[in-house]
Amino acid sequence: MVKKNSKKKAGSNTIAQNKKVRHEYHIEDEIESGIELQGWEVKSLRQGKANIAESYVYIRDGQAYISGMSIIPLNQASTHIVAEPTRVRKLLMHRRELDKLIGLVNRDGMTLVATALYWSRSWAKLKVGVAKGKKLHDKRADLKEKDWARDKARIMKSNLR
């Protein structure tokens, strides 16, 4: 019997991350969703030409959409199409996930934010975080905790030597 080669590709599956979101919001829950993309957008994502830093997720007519996500078109891939880099894209979720999100946003005053864009096998996935905004004192406390953790690790490292 011959074994199949199960070599994995080198590199990361992450296309883009929204690093500011952890500083601005308390992330309560995260849900994975698919994205409705055009062909040129998939080719650009393969090159890593996406930005979700200024994006936000909203729900309209029982469907979830992402606005502000920028996918820069490639010159070679989109010659015959007029590409719109920041168009509104539909998110693909199950009905029960959408109902849960609608309830959290309407009832509990939560916000939907995009936290990460990545590949899951051959599909582009977006991780949507259900978040609550932080106050200024919460942000300061988080920075203080991060500084203390860094100092503690530095002290422990020097004591081990």
Secondary structure, DSSP 8 states (H G I E B T S, - for coil): ---------SS-SEEEE-TTHHHHEEEEEEEEEEE---HHHHHHHHTT-EE-TT-EEEEETTEEEEES-EE---TTT-SSS---TT--EEEE--HHHHHHHHHHHHHH--EEEEEEEEEETTEEEEEEEEEEE--HHHHHHHHHHHHHHHHHHHHHHHHH-
